[in-house]
Amino acid sequence: MKLSARLSVRMSALAGASALVLGAFVGAVPAAAAPGAGTAGAAATPPDISVTNVKQHLSDLQTIATNNGGNRAHGRAGYKASIDFVKAKLDAAGYTTTVQQFSYNGTTGYNLIADWPGGDPNQVIMSGSHLDSVTSGPGINDNGSGSAAVLETALAVSRAQFQPTKHLRFGWWGAEELGLVGSKYYVNNLPSTERSKIKGYLNFDMIGSPNPGYFVYDDDPTIEQTFKNYFAGLGVPTEIETEGDGRSDHASFKNVGIPVGGLFTGASRTKSSAQVQKWGGTTTSFDRCYHSSCDTTSNINDTALDRNSDAIAYAVWNLSAGTTTPPDGTVFENTADVTVPDNGAAVTSSVTVSGVSGNAPSNLAVGVNIVHTYIGDLVVDLIAPDGSVYNLHNRSGGSTDNINQTYTVNASSEVANGVWKLRVQDKASWDTGYINSFKLTFP
């Protein structure tokens, strides 16, 4: 990850646990479904990515650095050897690979692009990571971790002979540490028609930090939700990623309008006491060896690397599957996270309904997704534009985690247009959560 800073922090926690089968999704809201084995066009079960295999790739990258002056930086022999190493693996697995050359600071740089045969060429799901290190060290967490996990996911695609609806592409970028040079070169040299075919770019930069957090990019809502769903299934809370916002290769894609998302486990910032309580570890840097010579194979947290590698496969498998079936009717939705204070004041999530004539229907569908560690503490109400209150949930469910449910409300006495609110209050101590999304569907 290149050096710079953006210091705003917004916290998020555990996402809704239902898995999503996701389709063409630029700005779209996904429909929920459980992934299962299936044929082309359906979401096959994502594989378990072997952390042993990922760590072997890291060991190989470490050897390359050791044999080439201790680093794998742009313009150095270690970087070209890294490109050759990854390319050989992909060629043997049946990928169509392309090495793209560019020049920076008077030296030649390289990007590696790998396309998996098949899938709709007009709907591309791309995953990538930067392969270069800084000159001061071998760059095993930054960013051998992302590069190795993306490589192993690509190899898992080959082993499974996965044939999704969409086309799969993978990329390894050069000179990221010098200002996202390689990814910018790739994006800037794509014709606009080719850019428009990339329906999502997933970025993985530092996913094995030794004192890890679990951070999800807050960019495209569908990609973000996919990762949050995965970690929710593990019972691992996440937060919105801010430390690396704009500092890694996803920015090159985002800046030309391509939907982006990704994962991160932290760099030089200090893990807070609240984050230690949430994830374990110590109140020290997420990665004390960030951009240092000690960023070696000893600088990896195996659990974080394993979880994030599996999350990559989960996203690749689901985002490249068939198209979603849109809900019948007109949907108004708010996907912004709203923290619910523990034993505190009520909070609301609002949607503004417009363009619907007359009154609301007698079968208004109210979609509620609340992530919470004890829903028996929660009171949840729908508030109509005139202030009328419809109770949806009143401290039932005991220790059941999360509310992910569609309620049917007879709102025929209410004018449809206006501001509708979902009101949530935590009525007892010791449990936490947030409103993940709220939507109304008018038939």
TITORRO-702187 format. One record per residue (C-alpha): y, x, z; residue in one letter. Coordinates in steps of 0.02 Angstrom, whole numbers, padded with zeros to 5 digits, always signed. Layout:
% TITORRO-702187
YXZA;...
This chain:
% TITORRO-702187
+00000+00000+00000M;+00169+00068-00049K;+00307+00098+00079L;+00445-00030+00109S;+00470-00169+00233A;+00500-00353+00258R;+00504-00398+00441L;+00498-00587+00452S;+00343-00650+00540V;+00270-00824+00533R;+00110-00861+00626M;-00032-00967+00565S;-00203-00994+00641A;-00376-01056+00598L;-00386-01161+00438A;-00483-01321+00405G;-00668-01286+00395A;-00723-01387+00244S;-00762-01282+00090A;-00669-01315-00072L;-00730-01317-00249V;-00573-01272-00344L;-00524-01283-00525G;-00371-01258-00634A;-00244-01241-00498F;-00070-01185-00542V;+00029-01282-00413G;-00116-01404-00392A;-00188-01472-00231V;-00377-01450-00220P;-00504-01586-00193A;-00629-01552-00055A;-00813-01527-00087A;-00950-01423-00012A;-01006-01277-00118P;-01188-01273-00163G;-01306-01201-00289A;-01270-01260-00464G;-01263-01221-00646T;-01118-01159-00750A;-00964-01262-00712G;-01020-01300-00535A;-00984-01196-00381A;-01140-01093-00350A;-01167-01027-00175T;-01067-00866-00153P;-01174-00715-00110P;-01169-00616+00050D;-01085-00453+00000I;-01178-00306+00075S;-01061-00206+00186V;-01185-00064+00170T;-01154-00059-00017N;-00966-00069+00007V;-00972+00075+00131K;-01074+00177+00008Q;-00935+00155-00120H;-00812+00215+00013L;-00921+00366+00048S;-00921+00406-00137D;-00731+00392-00144L;-00719+00505+00008Q;-00828+00634-00080T;-00718+00625-00234I;-00564+00657-00127A;-00647+00799-00032T;-00696+00883-00195N;-00522+00863-00269N;-00396+00930-00146G;-00416+00795-00013G;-00337+00648-00103N;-00352+00527-00249R;-00167+00513-00292A;-00084+00474-00458H;-00084+00623-00574G;-00217+00714-00473R;-00396+00749-00523A;-00462+00642-00381G;-00384+00486-00454Y;-00458+00509-00628K;-00627+00545-00548A;-00610+00381-00450S;-00576+00284-00611I;-00727+00365-00694D;-00836+00323-00544F;-00791+00137-00542V;-00801+00123-00732K;-00977+00194-00737A;-01037+00065-00611K;-00961-00078-00710L;-01022-00018-00878D;-01199-00010-00812A;-01181-00188-00745A;-01135-00262-00914G;-00946-00273-00902Y;-00827-00243-01046T;-00713-00109-00975T;-00545-00045-01035T;-00452+00106-00969V;-00265+00082-00992Q;-00156+00237-00991Q;+00025+00248-00938F;+00145+00388-00896S;+00244+00409-00735Y;+00334+00560-00666N;+00276+00661-00813G;+00092+00632-00778T;-00039+00514-00848T;-00095+00366-00746G;-00239+00246-00773Y;-00281+00064-00744N;-00459+00001-00761L;-00490-00177-00822I;-00664-00256-00821A;-00706-00422-00902D;-00865-00517-00865W;-00933-00599-01024P;-00915-00787-01038G;-00805-00919-00960G;-00654-01005-01033D;-00540-00866-01099P;-00391-00981-01075N;-00426-00993-00888Q;-00439-00821-00810V;-00469-00784-00626I;-00424-00603-00592M;-00458-00498-00437S;-00386-00326-00410G;-00340-00182-00296S;-00253-00016-00310H;-00368+00133-00325L;-00244+00273-00292D;-00211+00356-00124S;-00057+00445-00060V;-00058+00635-00080T;-00079+00662+00107S;-00256+00594+00122G;-00410+00518+00041P;-00349+00339+00060G;-00510+00259+00119I;-00434+00107+00203N;-00278+00115+00093D;-00349+00069-00026N;-00528+00122-00046G;-00572-00032+00059S;-00502-00158-00064G;-00563-00060-00216S;-00741-00044-00149A;-00752-00228-00099A;-00689-00287-00268V;-00812-00170-00353L;-00958-00236-00251E;-00905-00416-00286T;-00902-00377-00472A;-01075-00300-00459L;-01135-00456-00365A;-01073-00562-00510V;-01183-00458-00625S;-01336-00464-00511R;-01321-00654-00500A;-01284-00669-00686Q;-01150-00788-00629F;-01082-00898-00768Q;-00931-00992-00702P;-00822-01110-00801T;-00675-00991-00797K;-00670-00812-00859H;-00682-00674-00729L;-00579-00515-00740R;-00563-00372-00616F;-00431-00234-00608G;-00404-00068-00520W;-00224-00007-00524W;-00149+00165-00531G;+00011+00231-00450A;+00032+00084-00332E;+00091+00204-00199E;+00235+00256-00311L;+00302+00080-00335G;+00167-00034-00408L;+00179+00065-00569V;+00008+00029-00642G;+00004-00158-00611S;+00182-00177-00675K;+00131-00086-00832Y;-00018-00200-00857Y;+00080-00361-00830V;+00231-00305-00932N;+00121-00262-01080N;+00031-00429-01081L;+00096-00550-01213P;+00164-00709-01135S;+00018-00807-01204T;-00103-00692-01113E;-00005-00702-00951R;-00015-00891-00957S;-00205-00882-00964K;-00214-00798-00793I;-00230-00946-00676K;-00239-00841-00520G;-00229-00660-00466Y;-00312-00609-00301L;-00256-00446-00220N;-00348-00344-00090F;-00255-00200-00008D;-00314-00127+00160M;-00452-00246+00214I;-00543-00132+00336G;-00407-00076+00457S;-00481+00002+00616P;-00381-00112+00733N;-00386-00262+00617P;-00294-00425+00602G;-00342-00561+00480Y;-00196-00598+00366F;-00190-00716+00217V;-00054-00711+00084Y;+00063-00861+00093D;+00091-00884-00094D;-00009-01003-00204D;-00065-01145-00087P;-00235-01168-00168T;-00283-00985-00159I;-00215-00974+00018E;-00315-01125+00072Q;-00473-01054-00004T;-00463-00899+00105F;-00413-00998+00259K;-00563-01112+00234N;-00679-00963+00225Y;-00618-00888+00388F;-00618-01058+00471A;-00803-01068+00432G;-00826-00906+00530L;-00718-00966+00674G;-00596-00824+00640V;-00412-00871+00656P;-00292-00806+00524T;-00106-00775+00512E;+00012-00773+00365I;+00031-00598+00293E;+00209-00530+00302T;+00197-00341+00325E;+00144-00310+00146G;+00237-00451+00060D;+00303-00382-00103G;+00231-00210-00066R;+00066-00221-00160S;+00010-00261-00336D;+00012-00450-00318H;+00203-00437-00330A;+00189-00379-00511S;+00097-00539-00555F;+00199-00654-00444K;+00360-00592-00523N;+00307-00659-00693V;+00251-00827-00627G;+00065-00798-00605I;-00008-00882-00449P;-00063-00751-00321V;-00154-00735-00157G;-00249-00607-00058G;-00304-00529+00106L;-00242-00391+00221F;-00292-00320+00391T;-00131-00232+00440G;-00047-00063+00417A;+00081+00027+00525S;+00145-00120+00627R;+00089-00138+00807T;-00036-00273+00850K;+00045-00390+00977S;-00033-00441+01141S;-00057-00616+01071A;-00147-00545+00921Q;-00257-00438+01034V;-00304-00596+01128Q;-00343-00680+00963K;-00437-00541+00873W;-00476-00406+01001G;-00424-00225+00983G;-00274-00141+01064T;-00084-00156+01061T;-00070-00009+00942T;-00049+00004+00754S;-00169-00096+00649F;-00202+00068+00558D;-00147+00224+00652R;-00200+00330+00502C;-00093+00235+00377Y;-00038+00358+00241H;-00112+00503+00339S;-00247+00633+00317S;-00356+00542+00444C;-00377+00392+00327D;-00559+00438+00301T;-00724+00345+00311T;-00703+00353+00500S;-00548+00245+00483N;-00639+00082+00443I;-00685-00069+00549N;-00853-00125+00483D;-00836-00305+00543T;-00668-00329+00457A;-00732-00247+00298L;-00886-00358+00298D;-00790-00520+00328R;-00658-00483+00198N;-00786-00429+00068S;-00878-00593+00089D;-00712-00686+00079A;-00678-00605-00090I;-00843-00669-00158A;-00812-00841-00084Y;-00644-00852-00173A;-00708-00783-00338V;-00855-00903-00342W;-00755-01057-00294N;-00594-01027-00390L;-00688-00993-00551S;-00794-01150-00540A;-00766-01314-00631G;-00610-01418-00629T;-00575-01534-00484T;-00575-01722-00500T;-00401-01780-00454P;-00389-01920-00327P;-00360-02094-00395D;-00181-02147-00370G;-00017-02058-00333T;-00022-01922-00202V;+00121-01862-00093F;+00074-01709+00011E;+00148-01582+00130N;+00045-01422+00147T;+00166-01327+00260A;+00088-01270+00424D;+00165-01348+00580V;+00117-01272+00748T;+00064-01398+00880V;+00126-01337+01052P;-00005-01331+01189D;+00027-01479+01307N;+00200-01492+01232G;+00318-01600+01131A;+00260-01697+00978A;+00286-01619+00808V;+00290-01698+00636T;+00247-01663+00455S;+00340-01770+00329S;+00320-01830+00151V;+00451-01921+00051T;+00380-02061-00056V;+00480-02111-00208S;+00450-02205-00369G;+00327-02328-00292V;+00382-02508-00313S;+00371-02637-00175G;+00276-02619-00015N;+00141-02496+00034A;-00038-02555+00005P;-00158-02632+00129S;-00272-02483+00098N;-00151-02337+00112L;-00254-02176+00118A;-00187-02055+00249V;-00261-01881+00230G;-00252-01779+00391V;-00302-01597+00408N;-00267-01528+00582I;-00340-01365+00644V;-00364-01369+00831H;-00481-01297+00961T;-00501-01461+01057Y;-00455-01622+00968I;-00487-01721+01126G;-00312-01666+01177D;-00228-01740+01023L;-00136-01902+00987V;-00103-01926+00802V;+00008-02062+00729D;+00073-02113+00559L;+00256-02162+00566I;+00323-02274+00428A;+00499-02255+00358P;+00563-02395+00471D;+00490-02313+00626G;+00333-02420+00641S;+00190-02324+00720V;+00007-02330+00666Y;-00111-02237+00782N;-00243-02135+00691L;-00322-02031+00830H;-00307-02049+01018N;-00388-01906+01114R;-00563-01941+01051S;-00691-01817+00989G;-00705-01711+01146G;-00735-01529+01106S;-00749-01558+00919T;-00640-01435+00826D;-00520-01491+00690N;-00477-01657+00610I;-00508-01662+00423N;-00516-01845+00383Q;-00443-01982+00275T;-00390-02138+00370Y;-00359-02308+00290T;-00205-02399+00355V;-00148-02576+00318N;+00035-02537+00284A;+00070-02688+00174S;+00217-02739+00285S;+00305-02574+00251E;+00420-02529+00107V;+00331-02391+00012A;+00477-02278-00028N;+00553-02170+00107G;+00506-02034+00231V;+00333-02052+00309W;+00284-01940+00454K;+00125-01878+00532L;+00160-01857+00718R;+00045-01749+00824V;+00053-01714+01010Q;-00059-01606+01119D;-00075-01695+01286K;-00167-01563+01390A;-00172-01376+01419S;-00274-01229+01358W;-00301-01270+01174D;-00202-01228+01018T;-00188-01277+00836G;-00077-01334+00695Y;-00053-01467+00561I;-00127-01392+00404N;-00085-01533+00283S;-00038-01716+00275F;-00046-01828+00122K;-00028-02009+00071L;-00121-02080-00079T;-00052-02240-00156F;-00180-02329-00267P;
